[in-house]
Amino acid sequence: MTRRLGLLLGTLLLLWGAAAYPAYALGGERAVVFSAVALLLCLAPASLTMFWAEWTFRRAPQHYLMMVLGATGVRMFVVLGAALAVNRAEAYFRDRSFWVWVLVFYLVTLAVEVVLLLAGRTSPDRP
């Protein structure tokens, strides 16, 4: 489990690093700050839901659907709520490009998390 969490963190940091220079070239320092905050806002719930998924995969299969739906709701609620709180609390983040970065890192984080969760999984029907 810690291996997958480490891979999640490492992959997302690498992707942010790859996006940092183009962000700086297109939007300056402000875009880099927006992208870093968006990454942090998305990373916390992704880690939580990955931990929950790993715990569920070790339990009975009838809990998979509840975990998938619950994790989706938790992730979306936490990311959007935290981004809205940051947006409302600090005038620096009251820019449309901040929301674009939140959307980009939300989708990237979701994709990386799904790939890591499904990698190496076998069907419960197969031995």
Disulfide bonds with the S-S distance in Angstrom:
none
